[in-house]
């Protein structure tokens, strides 16, 4: 009886504010599946890699563990399932030579049973490091996003104003930097051979197909972002039907379509101010800038791209959104934002996956919150990751700093998830696999969705 009343009390806290999306931002909020509307949700299994765990989990709609993979490394930053059922995951080895958020290092592939069957460690050197994104291509190769060390004088030769380059080292994550770290992309074959590459440094300059080296974030955003982490890309995806590569830059607040044959930027959207083609934002208004701190650009087909707009540093209010942009018209065709800006916001990171039924699975990374919304913007499924600092907890409490907070940054909780992915029951990789429940993520914890399920 006490346990039942405890759950009811939590539900009053969570749902009394009018939206299940508020759960993770309540002073005391439950973890696990907190809401599940089965007649609206896209049925399947959800994959996620908690940033403070070396395990990757596949769960069913009710939060039961279906499969688990164990790595020697914390994620850098997420994992995906391949059509054969294998897991492709980035790992974060130590020590690092670069101290910028989003760092990884290794790409690993595990079979369903957890056996390591392939790895790539060629982008973890003194001068290169994998970060954020990767993709297994239809031809069996792997596309990987990285940072490469670029000397100050090389950036000056490309047009960077020397007065904007620090005269002393800039510290990030305990590491001192005296060089730029610019984005690049490698496509590697199964043997690790580089068969295609693209480098930001080759596209620095003025004009609509170049990246202006003097479009610089203001110093209050973070000294390393305004200096040595200048471009900060965070997603990469090859588009077979157009032979283009889709990339996104958080700092420049744009996504790009790059012609794979020529390497030229053929389309960009999000911030015309970044290349002198629109009104820049001011203290009071957004100007012509559409995104602030964007992540996870994804190709939807027929010229459409989804992108996660964090909304961080937006002068008109910091709130996160998901856009569907029609690149043929340059217009936003669909947008999701919560009714209250405090209900859905992640300062950094974030993801949005369009599901086959048109719903979106959205990850608010900093707070370990994953939820599904319909095209009519109705919540269909709501989940708060219970794995915090590598062990399960039943509630996220604002005053539980030792167990819930990750470091000193108030926006980062220890149950962070960079991206979650939903796979339907007909996913080819599930053929012949055991998908039966194998326990709970947080055994013994109440399950609020059972009292709030349709």
Secondary structure, 3 states (H helix, E strand, C coil): CHHHHHHHHHHHHHHCCCCHHHHHHCCEEECEEEEECCCCCCCEEEEEEECCCCEEEEECCCCEEEEEEECCCEEEEEEEECCCCCEEEEEECCCCCCCCCCECCEEEEECCCCCEEEEECCCECCCEEEEEEEEECCCCCEEEEEEEEECHHHHHHCCCCHHHCCCCCEEECCEEECCEEEEEEEEECCCCCEEEEEEHHHHECCCCCCECCCCCCCHHHCHHHHCCCCCCEEEEEEECCCCEEEEEECCCCEEEEEECCCCCEEEEECCHHHHCCCCCCCCCCCCCCCCCCCEEEEEEECCEEEEEECCCCCCCCCCCEEEEEECCCCEEEEEECCCCCCCCCCCCCCEEEECCCCCEEEEEHHHCEEEEECCCCCEEEEEECCEECCEECCEEECCCHHHHECCCCCCCECCCEEEEEEEECCCHHHCCCCCCCCCECCCCCCCHHHHCEC
